[in-house]
Amino acid sequence: MTTPPYRLDRAGLAQDVRIDTFRAGGHGGQNLHKTESAVRLTHLPSGTVVVASDTRSQVQNREIAFERLRERLRRLNHRPKPRKATRVSRAQREKRLQSKKVRGQVKRSRGNFRGDMD
C-alpha cells in the first residue's frame, strides 16, 4: 500500500483499479439476475473497495462506482493542518479567573436553607 495522496483523475484511477463484474441481487427482474451488471472496483494502492449495483446497466454502474471511489479517495487524501501550540495571554487568563470567581459567588449566594430539606 502506498501513502496518500492518491490520484483522482479518471485515467489514473483506471490504471490503479481492478474491475470485477457479478450478478446483482435484489429488485430488477430477470434482466438483472441473468446479466453481470453489478460492478466492484478495488483500488489496489489503498485497498479500498466500492460496489455499485444500482441500475440494470453495467456501464452506468461502472460510472457510479468510479464516482464513489473518487469520493472515498478524496476523503483519504485529506490531511488536516497540524495544530500549533499557543499560549494563553495573561489578560485572557485573568479574565477567565475573574469570571470563575463571579460564577462561584453566584452559586454560594444560592445557599441551602435548613427549612428546605423537610
N, C-alpha and C positions, 0 to 999 in steps of 0.2 A: 504494500500500500504506500502510495506517495502522499505527501502532505499537501494541504490546500495552498494556493488557490487552484481549483480545478477549472478546466476550460469550459465555457458555457456556450460557445458558438456551435451551430448545428453540425458543421463539418468536423470539428474537433470531437464533439460528442459521439458522432457516428463511428469514429476510429476507436474510441475508448470503450465501446459498448458491445455486449453480446446480446443479440436479439433472439428470443425464443417465442414461438407461437404455439398455442394449445387451444383446445376446445373450451369455450366458455360455458359456465353453468348459469342457471337462473332463467329468467323470463326471456323470451325472444323467439320461441318456436323452433320448428325443425331446421330452418336455415342456420340458426345459431348453433345448434347442437351437432350438426354434421360437418361444419366447416371450422377450421382452426383460425378463428377471428380474434381471440384474445392474444395480447402481446405482453411479454415480460422483458424488461430491459435490465441488464446487470451492468453497472458501471464498474469496470474492473479495477481502476486505480483506488476507488474508495470503498468498493464492496456494496454500494447502495443498490437496492433492487426496487423497481416500481412495476406495477401491473396495471393494465388498462383493459377492461372488457366491457366498456360502457355501451358500445354500439355494435351492430352486426358487421361493420366494415373493418377489415384488418388495417387498411390504410388509415382510417380515422383513428382507430385505437392506437396505432403507432405514433401518430402526431400527438395524441393526448398523453401517451406515456412519455414522449420526449419533453413535453411541457412540464409534466410532474417531476421528471428527473432534473430538469433545469432549475426548477424552484427549490428542490431539495439541495442541490449542489450550491445554489446561491446562499442558502442558509448555512451550509457547511463552510463556505468561503468567508463568511462574515467573521471578522476578528474585532472585538471591542478594543477601543483605545485604552492603553494602560493608564491606570489612575495614578496621579502624582500625589504624594503625601504632602499635606499643607498643615500649617499651624494655625490654631485659632488665635485671633488677636486678643490683646489684653482687654480692650474695650468690650469685645463680644463676651469674653469670659465673665467680666464684671457685670455686664447686663444680664447674663444668664443667672448668675448668683443672686442678683437683686430680685429677679422675677421669682426665683425659688423661695426667697425669704418672704416675699409678699404672699405667695401661694400658701406657705406654711402658716402665716399669720391668719389667713382666711380660714384655714382648716382648724386651727386652735380656737378661733373665736366661736366656732360652732359648739364645741364642748359637749360633754354628756351631763345631763341633769339627773339628779338622783330620782326624781319623780317619773322619769321616762320608762324605767325598767319594770314598774309594777303593772 
